């Protein structure tokens, strides 16, 4: 059996002995201090978790550990906090007690408590209690952006695609010019090329812009 010696609520020695009456003798042989009190009536169980230096107020009378929530709240256990090198603000508590265990906080936890902010493309999924990345339609649905912002982003997206298509079409003009200079039969007509590019430029004038776009076909 093992017994604990306590002084000022701190476990100062744990000794194994078959006879509780010989605790002082065993302790003296191991060089422990004389002050303190032996808990002779409550030997440590085989699966004990206490250690020398622990505060006995962390444990129940049978030496089982009290609920972690209580120990954290009462200051016997200190949760990890963010330092200057962490992305979270210095001093932010990075751990929590969940189902009897100390586990890292999730981004959901940190956002909900106000320690960090959502990025522009993120939203809170309350059903799964997670932080998700969504497109503009989902962000609008989740209230992360306004109708005006949604319209602006869609319009910007369509104009960007329109500009890309015009730029990607420039080689057709270059080919036509080369064919004319070399006296070869033209593959395209300038009128067809101009008509296509003008149709692309007119995309923002379409009735369904920016939500429903009919892209012109290349000649």
BELMOPE-V492982 format. One record per residue. N is the residue number from 1. RES is the residue in one letter. PHI is phi in degrees with one decimal (999 if undefined). BURIAL is 1 if it has 24 or more other ideal C-beta (glycine too) atoms within 12 Angstrom, else 0. D_LAST is the distance of its C-alpha to the last C-alpha in Angstrom with 2 decimals. Layout:
((N/RES/PHI/BURIAL/D_LAST) (N/RES/PHI/BURIAL/D_LAST))
//
This chain:
((1/X/999/0/92.11) (2/X/-123.4/1/90.61) (3/X/-128.0/1/91.71) (4/X/-111.7/1/90.37) (5/X/-108.7/1/92.37) (6/X/-124.4/1/91.23) (7/X/-140.8/0/92.04) (8/X/52.2/0/90.67) (9/X/67.9/0/88.18) (10/X/-110.2/1/86.80) (11/X/-76.0/1/87.19) (12/X/-102.6/1/89.09) (13/X/-160.3/1/89.98) (14/X/-123.1/1/89.19) (15/X/-126.2/1/91.95) (16/X/-96.0/0/92.36) (17/X/-158.7/1/95.84) (18/X/-90.4/0/97.59) (19/X/-135.7/0/100.16) (20/X/-61.4/1/99.19) (21/X/-71.8/0/102.72) (22/X/-100.4/0/102.03) (23/X/-59.3/1/98.95) (24/X/-63.4/1/100.77) (25/X/-64.7/0/102.21) (26/X/-63.5/1/98.85) (27/X/-65.4/1/97.17) (28/X/-63.4/0/99.87) (29/X/-66.3/0/99.41) (30/X/-93.1/0/95.69) (31/X/78.4/0/96.46) (32/X/-86.8/1/95.07) (33/X/-70.6/0/96.50) (34/X/-77.2/0/99.38) (35/X/-72.1/0/98.01) (36/X/113.2/1/95.89) (37/X/-130.0/1/96.32) (38/X/-83.3/1/95.70) (39/X/-91.3/1/93.97) (40/X/-69.3/0/96.41) (41/X/-78.5/0/95.90) (42/X/-131.5/0/92.16) (43/X/-64.7/1/91.29) (44/X/-72.8/1/87.67) (45/X/-70.7/0/85.88) (46/X/-61.9/0/84.54) (47/X/-100.5/0/80.96) (48/X/-63.8/1/81.78) (49/X/-117.5/0/79.04) (50/X/-74.5/1/81.15) (51/X/-136.2/0/81.80) (52/X/-61.7/0/84.33) (53/X/102.1/0/83.33) (54/X/-69.5/1/81.77) (55/X/-84.6/1/82.95) (56/X/-67.2/1/84.78) (57/X/-71.5/0/83.39) (58/X/-79.8/1/80.09) (59/X/-122.0/1/81.79) (60/X/-77.8/0/83.45) (61/X/-65.0/0/87.10) (62/X/-92.0/0/86.15) (63/X/72.8/1/84.12) (64/X/-78.3/0/80.79) (65/X/-72.1/1/78.10) (66/X/-68.6/1/77.64) (67/X/-54.0/0/74.20) (68/X/-59.4/1/71.76) (69/X/-55.7/0/70.69) (70/X/-68.1/0/74.29) (71/X/-65.9/0/74.70) (72/X/-68.7/0/71.59) (73/X/-62.6/0/72.59) (74/X/-87.1/0/76.11) (75/X/87.6/0/74.95) (76/X/-76.3/0/76.32) (77/X/-123.3/1/72.86) (78/X/-106.2/0/70.38) (79/X/-78.2/1/66.68) (80/X/-65.1/0/64.41) (81/X/-118.6/0/62.99) (82/X/-69.3/0/60.10) (83/X/-103.3/0/61.08) (84/X/-64.1/0/59.56) (85/X/-87.9/0/57.29) (86/X/-86.8/0/55.77) (87/X/-68.2/0/52.53) (88/X/-77.6/1/54.47) (89/X/-56.3/0/56.81) (90/X/-55.7/0/60.13) (91/X/95.6/0/62.68) (92/X/-65.1/1/60.27) (93/X/-71.9/1/61.86) (94/X/-99.5/1/59.55) (95/X/-125.5/0/61.47) (96/X/-148.1/1/62.66) (97/X/-97.9/0/65.07) (98/X/-140.8/0/63.46) (99/X/52.5/0/65.30) (100/X/76.1/0/68.23) (101/X/-133.9/0/66.27) (102/X/-91.8/0/65.01) (103/X/-130.4/0/61.26) (104/X/-65.7/0/58.55) (105/X/-71.0/1/56.96) (106/X/-90.7/0/53.31) (107/X/-59.5/1/50.65) (108/X/-59.0/1/51.07) (109/X/-60.5/1/54.77) (110/X/-67.7/1/54.19) (111/X/-69.6/1/51.61) (112/X/-62.6/0/53.83) (113/X/-87.7/0/56.82) (114/X/86.4/0/54.90) (115/X/-75.6/1/55.30) (116/X/-132.1/0/51.58) (117/X/-109.8/0/48.56) (118/X/-69.2/1/45.33) (119/X/-77.6/0/42.23) (120/X/-57.0/0/39.33) (121/X/-94.5/0/37.51) (122/X/-105.3/0/40.72) (123/X/-148.2/1/42.61) (124/X/-91.4/1/45.92) (125/X/-100.4/0/46.02) (126/X/-70.3/0/49.47) (127/X/-66.9/0/49.43) (128/X/-100.2/0/49.23) (129/X/54.0/0/50.71) (130/X/-136.0/0/48.02) (131/X/-102.0/1/45.51) (132/X/-117.3/1/41.89) (133/X/-104.3/0/38.51) (134/X/-133.2/1/36.04) (135/X/-78.5/0/32.61) (136/X/-63.0/1/32.46) (137/X/-64.3/0/32.79) (138/X/-69.1/0/35.96) (139/X/-62.4/1/37.29) (140/X/-67.2/0/37.00) (141/X/-61.3/0/38.75) (142/X/-84.9/1/41.48) (143/X/77.8/0/42.02) (144/X/-81.1/1/41.08) (145/X/-133.0/1/38.62) (146/X/-86.6/0/38.62) (147/X/-59.3/0/36.11) (148/X/-64.4/0/35.33) (149/X/-67.3/0/34.80) (150/X/-61.2/1/32.64) (151/X/-62.6/0/30.39) (152/X/-60.7/0/30.31) (153/X/-67.0/1/29.40) (154/X/-63.8/1/26.60) (155/X/-63.5/0/25.15) (156/X/-64.8/0/25.53) (157/X/-64.5/0/23.87) (158/X/-66.8/1/20.75) (159/X/-63.5/0/20.61) (160/X/-64.1/0/21.09) (161/X/-65.9/0/18.16) (162/X/-61.0/1/16.00) (163/X/-64.2/0/17.36) (164/X/-64.1/0/16.79) (165/X/-66.2/1/13.04) (166/X/-64.5/1/12.92) (167/X/-63.1/0/15.31) (168/X/-69.2/0/13.61) (169/X/-95.5/1/10.48) (170/X/-57.6/0/12.98) (171/X/-62.8/0/13.23) (172/X/-68.6/1/10.06) (173/X/-65.4/1/12.10) (174/X/-62.5/0/15.11) (175/X/-65.7/0/13.91) (176/X/-62.1/1/13.02) (177/X/-62.9/0/16.46) (178/X/-65.1/0/18.18) (179/X/-64.9/0/17.04) (180/X/-66.8/0/18.30) (181/X/-66.4/0/21.51) (182/X/-90.6/0/22.18) (183/X/71.3/0/21.62) (184/X/-91.3/0/19.12) (185/X/-61.0/0/16.53) (186/X/-70.1/0/13.25) (187/X/-74.7/0/10.40) (188/X/-125.5/1/7.96) (189/X/-107.4/0/9.30) (190/X/-61.4/0/10.67) (191/X/-62.9/0/10.17) (192/X/-66.5/0/6.36) (193/X/-64.9/1/6.94) (194/X/-64.2/0/9.98) (195/X/-63.7/0/8.92) (196/X/-66.2/1/6.96) (197/X/-63.8/1/10.10) (198/X/-65.2/0/12.37) (199/X/-62.6/1/11.42) (200/X/-65.8/1/12.37) (201/X/-63.9/0/15.44) (202/X/-86.8/0/16.39) (203/X/-53.1/1/16.60) (204/X/-62.4/0/20.38) (205/X/-88.2/0/20.80) (206/X/-66.4/0/19.87) (207/X/-61.0/0/23.03) (208/X/-87.9/0/23.18) (209/X/-61.7/0/22.73) (210/X/-100.9/1/23.63) (211/X/-88.2/0/24.65) (212/X/-131.2/0/21.93) (213/X/-115.6/1/18.33) (214/X/-105.9/0/15.26) (215/X/-76.8/0/12.41) (216/X/-67.2/0/9.04) (217/X/-83.4/0/6.37) (218/X/-67.1/0/3.81) (219/X/-70.1/0/0.00))
//
